[in-house]
Amino acid sequence: MSITFHSTALFVRDIEVSKRFYTEVMEMKIELDFNKNVILNNGLTIWEIWQDHIIPDKMEIDLKDISAKPRAELCYETEDIFAVHKKLCDNNVEFLHELNEEPWGQLTVRFFDPDKHLLEVGESLATFVNRLHKEGRTPEQVSEKTSVPLEAVKQLIQ
């Protein structure tokens, strides 16, 4: 028997609103569009599932209840966190928090999609290692701050 990971599916209230968010704000491309089920180019699927489907029925989930807290986070990386943050602001996205430096030095921003799924965009490893180095830290200091092995830091520094 062989089982391989295929995709992540997010249940959404309005497929058209979610398609606009993921294609326009998050800049993803639609690979397949089955009307109420859309597969995006990164393995993410958005699905306007109906309330009497077996999943919400068996899990006793009210799909129209937007007050439910997220129990997972979708994580993305970027080379330009400031451009991402500006685009999110320009699109009036609801933030969990705006730009934040994590204890290991990575800049992140966390926000909600139209269905209150929690999303994170953070600097890629190479981006924040190089930023920390350009701010004046030695490779050893970058390694200590990030917990990235020194040899890997040296390879990442451009």
C-alpha positions as CSV (number, residue, x, y, z in Angstrom):
1,M,0.0,0.0,0.0
2,S,1.2,3.5,-0.9
3,I,-0.2,6.7,0.4
4,T,1.1,10.1,-0.8
5,F,0.1,13.6,0.2
6,H,-2.1,15.2,-2.4
7,S,-3.4,18.6,-1.2
8,T,-4.9,20.7,1.6
9,A,-8.6,21.6,1.3
10,L,-10.0,24.7,2.9
11,F,-13.8,24.9,3.4
12,V,-15.0,28.3,2.3
13,R,-18.4,30.1,2.5
14,D,-18.3,31.7,-0.9
15,I,-16.1,30.2,-3.6
16,E,-16.1,33.4,-5.7
17,V,-14.9,35.6,-2.8
18,S,-12.2,33.0,-2.0
19,K,-11.1,32.6,-5.6
20,R,-10.6,36.4,-5.8
21,F,-8.6,36.4,-2.6
22,Y,-6.3,33.6,-3.5
23,T,-5.7,34.7,-7.1
24,E,-5.6,38.5,-6.7
25,V,-4.1,38.9,-3.2
26,M,-2.1,35.8,-2.8
27,E,-1.3,35.7,-6.5
28,M,-2.0,31.9,-7.0
29,K,-3.1,30.5,-10.3
30,I,-6.1,28.2,-10.7
31,E,-5.2,24.8,-12.1
32,L,-8.7,23.3,-12.2
33,D,-12.1,24.9,-11.5
34,F,-15.0,22.6,-10.7
35,N,-17.3,25.5,-9.8
36,K,-17.6,24.9,-6.1
37,N,-14.2,23.1,-5.8
38,V,-11.1,24.9,-7.1
39,I,-7.5,23.5,-7.2
40,L,-4.8,26.1,-7.0
41,N,-1.3,25.7,-8.4
42,N,0.4,25.1,-5.1
43,G,-1.6,22.1,-3.9
44,L,-4.2,24.1,-2.1
45,T,-7.8,23.4,-2.8
46,I,-10.7,25.7,-1.8
47,W,-14.1,24.1,-1.5
48,E,-17.5,25.6,-1.0
49,I,-18.7,22.4,0.7
50,W,-22.5,22.1,1.3
51,Q,-23.7,22.0,4.9
52,D,-25.3,18.5,4.6
53,H,-22.1,16.9,3.1
54,I,-20.8,14.1,5.3
55,I,-17.8,16.1,6.6
56,P,-19.7,19.1,8.3
57,D,-22.6,16.8,9.1
58,K,-20.4,14.2,11.0
59,M,-18.2,16.9,12.6
60,E,-21.1,19.1,13.5
61,I,-19.6,22.1,11.9
62,D,-21.7,25.1,11.0
63,L,-19.9,26.3,7.8
64,K,-21.6,29.7,8.0
65,D,-20.2,30.4,11.5
66,I,-17.3,32.7,11.0
67,S,-16.6,33.1,14.7
68,A,-14.9,29.7,14.9
69,K,-11.2,30.1,15.7
70,P,-8.7,28.6,13.3
71,R,-6.9,25.4,14.3
72,A,-4.3,25.4,11.6
73,E,-2.1,27.9,9.8
74,L,-1.1,27.9,6.1
75,C,2.5,29.1,5.8
76,Y,4.0,30.9,2.8
77,E,7.5,32.4,2.1
78,T,8.6,35.4,0.2
79,E,11.7,37.2,-0.8
80,D,10.0,40.6,-0.2
81,I,7.9,40.7,3.0
82,F,7.5,44.5,2.7
83,A,5.8,44.3,-0.7
84,V,3.5,41.5,0.6
85,H,2.6,43.5,3.7
86,K,1.8,46.5,1.5
87,K,-0.4,44.4,-0.8
88,L,-2.3,43.0,2.2
89,C,-2.8,46.5,3.5
90,D,-4.0,47.8,0.1
91,N,-6.5,45.0,0.1
92,N,-7.8,45.7,3.6
93,V,-6.9,42.2,4.8
94,E,-7.7,41.5,8.5
95,F,-4.5,41.0,10.4
96,L,-3.8,38.7,13.3
97,H,-0.6,40.8,13.5
98,E,1.3,43.0,11.1
99,L,5.0,42.7,10.5
100,N,6.7,41.0,13.4
101,E,10.2,39.7,14.0
102,E,10.1,36.2,15.4
103,P,12.6,35.3,18.1
104,W,14.8,33.5,15.4
105,G,14.9,36.7,13.3
106,Q,12.4,36.0,10.5
107,L,9.9,38.7,9.7
108,T,6.4,37.4,9.4
109,V,2.9,38.7,9.0
110,R,-0.2,36.7,9.9
111,F,-3.7,37.4,8.6
112,F,-7.0,35.9,7.8
113,D,-8.6,34.9,4.4
114,P,-12.3,35.7,3.8
115,D,-13.3,32.6,5.8
116,K,-11.0,33.3,8.8
117,H,-8.4,30.7,7.9
118,L,-5.1,31.8,9.4
119,L,-2.3,32.5,6.9
120,E,1.3,33.4,7.5
121,V,3.8,34.9,5.1
122,G,7.4,34.9,6.3
123,E,10.7,35.7,4.8
124,S,12.5,32.7,3.2
125,L,15.4,31.3,5.2
126,A,17.9,32.7,2.8
127,T,16.2,36.1,2.9
128,F,16.2,36.6,6.6
129,V,19.7,35.1,7.1
130,N,21.0,37.6,4.6
131,R,19.1,40.4,6.1
132,L,20.5,39.7,9.6
133,H,24.0,39.5,8.1
134,K,23.5,42.8,6.2
135,E,22.3,44.4,9.5
136,G,25.9,43.8,10.8
137,R,25.7,40.4,12.5
138,T,28.6,38.0,11.9
139,P,27.9,34.6,10.5
140,E,28.4,33.2,14.0
141,Q,25.9,35.7,15.4
142,V,23.4,34.9,12.7
143,S,23.8,31.2,13.4
144,E,23.2,31.7,17.1
145,K,20.1,33.9,16.5
146,T,18.5,31.7,13.9
147,S,19.6,28.2,15.1
148,V,20.8,27.6,11.5
149,P,24.1,25.7,11.5
150,L,27.1,27.9,10.9
151,E,28.1,26.1,7.7
152,A,24.5,26.6,6.3
153,V,24.6,30.3,7.2
154,K,27.9,30.7,5.4
155,Q,26.4,29.0,2.3
156,L,23.3,31.2,2.4
157,I,25.1,34.5,2.8
158,Q,25.5,36.2,-0.5
